Amino acid sequence: MKKSAKDQRWVFWDDIDSEAGGEKVKRKVLAYSKDLMCVENHFETGSRGKLHSHPHTQITYVVDGVFKFTIDGETKVVKKGDTMLKTDGVEHGCECVETGTLLDIFTPMREDFV
């Protein structure tokens, strides 16, 4: 499997293989350093990102599709162009309503993803 490497200056999308990120979810870990990480997630309709929390601040950008997100007990429907902020330790998760892609930015980087 072709993966990106820490501090890799150029990461070309076509050069990185997708990996399982959950049932009916595929993930590509793109550019990252010890302080910051960019991850693309492709969800099929009906797939879920289970409720969880982690010691990272995360911003999620909806590239396309429709998702129902729960953050800190509050649920909203989001679509292309919307963003969500999930601070360190806040419980969050989602359900994919229409097949789509989410772009996640983490600080610091997620060691568990590499």
Rosetta silent file (secondary structure, phi, psi, omega in degrees, C-alpha in Angstrom):
SEQUENCE: MKKSAKDQRWVFWDDIDSEAGGEKVKRKVLAYSKDLMCVENHFETGSRGKLHSHPHTQITYVVDGVFKFTIDGETKVVKKGDTMLKTDGVEHGCECVETGTLLDIFTPMREDFV
SCORE:     score description
SCORE:     0.000 S_00000001
   1 L     0.000  132.693  178.315    0.000    0.000    0.000 S_00000001
   2 L   -86.802  124.603 -179.774    1.301    3.431   -0.952 S_00000001
   3 L  -126.687  159.360  172.782    1.127    5.890    1.966 S_00000001
   4 L   -78.033  165.312 -179.845    2.305    9.410    2.570 S_00000001
   5 L  -121.871  150.264  177.798    5.225   10.029    4.915 S_00000001
   6 L   -55.832  134.103  178.936    5.649   12.494    7.741 S_00000001
   7 L    66.819   15.597  175.801    7.050   15.824    6.493 S_00000001
   8 L   -69.333  120.450 -174.182    6.650   14.760    2.834 S_00000001
   9 L   -67.413  -44.414 -178.613    6.572   18.076    0.975 S_00000001
  10 L  -115.177  122.036  176.601    4.559   16.948   -2.061 S_00000001
  11 L  -124.315  111.084 -178.901    1.736   14.440   -1.647 S_00000001
  12 L   -94.158  127.548 -175.374   -0.100   13.637   -4.861 S_00000001
  13 H   -51.165  -44.031 -178.027   -3.618   12.244   -4.411 S_00000001
  14 H   -66.250  -18.776 -178.302   -3.143    9.631   -7.180 S_00000001
  15 H   -88.059   -8.552 -175.451   -0.024    8.274   -5.443 S_00000001
  16 L  -107.541  130.131  176.499   -1.781    7.446   -2.152 S_00000001
  17 L   -81.464  147.414  173.441   -3.880    4.306   -1.678 S_00000001
  18 L   -77.204  151.268  174.790   -7.146    4.417    0.228 S_00000001
  19 E  -131.043  160.775  179.119   -7.442    2.384    3.415 S_00000001
  20 E   -65.057  132.065  176.672  -10.437    1.266    5.443 S_00000001
  21 E  -119.091   11.361 -176.063  -11.625    3.952    7.831 S_00000001
  22 E   141.903  177.837  179.663  -14.700    2.006    8.958 S_00000001
  23 L   -67.795  123.258 -178.542  -17.490    0.066    7.310 S_00000001
  24 L    62.336   28.345  176.672  -18.193    1.670    3.903 S_00000001
  25 E  -130.527  130.734  176.225  -15.630    4.409    4.672 S_00000001
  26 E  -119.155  140.613 -174.719  -12.298    4.857    2.872 S_00000001
  27 E  -125.176  142.416  170.455   -9.559    7.151    4.133 S_00000001
  28 E  -123.796  118.822  173.627   -6.489    8.757    2.542 S_00000001
  29 E   -83.854  117.126 -176.243   -3.894   10.254    4.878 S_00000001
  30 E   -96.731 -138.051 -176.727   -2.459   13.134    2.871 S_00000001
  31 E   -68.390  143.985  175.715    0.237   15.618    3.936 S_00000001
  32 E  -160.680  154.568  171.772    1.209   15.781    7.605 S_00000001
  33 L  -130.069 -174.662  179.275    3.847   16.871   10.084 S_00000001
  34 L   -65.217  -22.995 -174.367    4.015   16.360   13.838 S_00000001
  35 L   -99.890  -16.518 -170.606    1.810   19.431   14.299 S_00000001
  36 L  -154.016  144.858 -179.409   -0.800   19.122   11.534 S_00000001
  37 E  -145.004  140.151  177.067   -2.491   16.437    9.412 S_00000001
  38 E  -115.527  125.212 -177.000   -4.822   16.436    6.391 S_00000001
  39 E  -132.938  131.410  176.545   -7.069   13.372    5.872 S_00000001
  40 E  -103.636  131.793 -178.280   -9.689   12.744    3.177 S_00000001
  41 E  -123.649  127.641  178.240  -12.601   10.419    4.033 S_00000001
  42 E  -107.605  121.948 -178.167  -15.049    8.943    1.503 S_00000001
  43 E  -112.178  137.545  170.527  -18.384    7.780    2.948 S_00000001
  44 L   -90.041  152.543  178.425  -21.073    5.684    1.260 S_00000001
  45 L   -50.722  132.452  178.889  -24.726    6.470    2.030 S_00000001
  46 L    90.316  -13.336  179.210  -25.677    4.973    5.398 S_00000001
  47 L   -74.160  159.861 -175.426  -22.122    4.647    6.686 S_00000001
  48 E  -132.581  147.025  165.174  -21.238    6.064   10.078 S_00000001
  49 E  -104.716  104.476 -172.600  -18.354    7.622   11.896 S_00000001
  50 E   -58.517  154.229  177.360  -19.122    6.324   15.389 S_00000001
  51 E   -59.139  130.800 -179.268  -19.269    8.712   18.339 S_00000001
  52 E  -160.067  172.476  172.076  -15.758    9.192   19.701 S_00000001
  53 L  -143.484  162.498  179.359  -13.349   11.765   21.078 S_00000001
  54 L  -156.913  162.810 -177.449   -9.594   12.247   20.863 S_00000001
  55 L   -84.983   47.688  179.283   -6.915   14.634   22.148 S_00000001
  56 L  -135.280  146.674  167.651   -6.738   16.581   18.880 S_00000001
  57 E   -85.969  138.354 -174.772   -8.503   19.660   17.597 S_00000001
  58 E  -134.848  132.487  169.557  -10.218   18.814   14.307 S_00000001
  59 E  -112.886  131.182  177.694  -11.818   20.895   11.582 S_00000001
  60 E  -114.172  130.376  176.446  -13.972   19.032    9.060 S_00000001
  61 E  -112.481  129.588  178.422  -14.832   20.490    5.652 S_00000001
  62 E   -84.982  109.775  179.598  -17.656   18.900    3.625 S_00000001
  63 E   -74.839  -46.374  175.047  -16.293   18.475    0.092 S_00000001
  64 E  -162.107  169.502 -177.945  -19.524   16.910   -1.163 S_00000001
  65 E    92.417 -177.308  177.913  -22.462   14.817    0.034 S_00000001
  66 E  -132.181  134.937 -176.779  -24.820   15.287    2.979 S_00000001
  67 E  -134.203  147.925  170.659  -24.038   14.245    6.559 S_00000001
  68 E  -105.462  112.534 -177.396  -25.812   14.288    9.911 S_00000001
  69 E  -105.607  141.149  170.272  -23.189   15.299   12.498 S_00000001
  70 E  -117.595  124.538  177.923  -23.413   15.132   16.269 S_00000001
  71 E  -131.628  119.093  177.996  -20.918   17.276   18.175 S_00000001
  72 L    53.530   40.769  175.746  -21.048   17.518   21.961 S_00000001
  73 L    85.834   -5.762  179.922  -24.671   16.261   21.972 S_00000001
  74 E  -104.735  131.862 -177.554  -25.932   18.659   19.282 S_00000001
  75 E  -115.046  134.086  177.715  -26.983   17.237   15.881 S_00000001
  76 E  -143.414  154.295  174.312  -27.173   19.144   12.587 S_00000001
  77 E   -92.891  132.169 -179.269  -27.305   18.274    8.886 S_00000001
  78 E  -125.868  154.854 -178.267  -24.329   19.585    6.870 S_00000001
  79 E  -142.787 -175.978 -176.370  -23.571   19.708    3.151 S_00000001
  80 L   -43.699  128.781  176.762  -20.955   20.883    0.640 S_00000001
  81 L    92.907  -15.174 -179.893  -18.963   23.874    1.892 S_00000001
  82 L   -78.834  151.997  176.952  -19.941   23.543    5.565 S_00000001
  83 E  -130.706  154.275  177.830  -17.281   23.206    8.279 S_00000001
  84 E  -134.413  140.461  176.571  -17.311   21.927   11.845 S_00000001
  85 E  -107.435  126.288  176.715  -14.882   22.530   14.704 S_00000001
  86 E  -123.344  107.530 -176.835  -14.301   19.715   17.180 S_00000001
  87 L   -80.636  164.853 -179.416  -11.992   20.748   19.995 S_00000001
  88 L   -43.867  119.632  174.399   -9.770   18.456   22.049 S_00000001
  89 L    85.896   -5.159 -178.712  -11.843   15.815   23.864 S_00000001
  90 L   -78.651  130.307  179.328  -15.289   16.751   22.460 S_00000001
  91 L   -72.350  135.405 -178.966  -17.414   13.715   21.519 S_00000001
  92 E  -154.071  160.148  177.133  -18.478   13.693   17.868 S_00000001
  93 E  -173.530  172.725 -178.139  -19.638   11.375   15.090 S_00000001
  94 E  -149.075  163.873  170.947  -21.603   11.358   11.857 S_00000001
  95 E  -128.363  134.181  179.586  -23.958    9.483    9.579 S_00000001
  96 E   -85.340  116.882 -179.900  -23.693    9.811    5.806 S_00000001
  97 E   -85.738  -40.724  174.918  -27.102   10.768    4.364 S_00000001
  98 E  -133.944  131.831 -178.387  -25.832   11.079    0.741 S_00000001
  99 E   -38.381  133.553 -176.939  -22.520    9.619   -0.454 S_00000001
 100 E  -166.233 -177.678 -176.511  -19.814   12.179    0.102 S_00000001
 101 E  -129.158  135.594  175.570  -16.326   13.246    1.070 S_00000001
 102 E  -117.494  139.172  174.611  -15.047   14.947    4.209 S_00000001
 103 E  -110.326  119.015 -178.784  -11.670   16.638    4.545 S_00000001
 104 E  -107.005  136.370  173.512  -10.316   16.570    8.102 S_00000001
 105 E  -117.857  126.322 -178.669   -7.520   18.726    9.464 S_00000001
 106 E  -118.374  143.956  168.129   -6.045   17.650   12.822 S_00000001
 107 E  -138.749  127.603   -9.207   -3.667   19.317   15.218 S_00000001
 108 L   -70.204 -178.059 -178.732   -1.489   17.716   16.351 S_00000001
 109 L   -64.043  157.566  179.826   -1.270   14.892   13.793 S_00000001
 110 L   -90.591  101.122  177.623   -3.018   11.552   14.489 S_00000001
 111 H   -57.927  -34.902 -177.421   -0.319    8.982   15.277 S_00000001
 112 H   -68.935  -12.286  178.857   -3.016    6.265   15.171 S_00000001
 113 H   -89.450  -11.419 -178.978   -3.641    6.991   11.466 S_00000001
 114 L  -118.606    0.000    0.000   -0.074    6.177   10.421 S_00000001
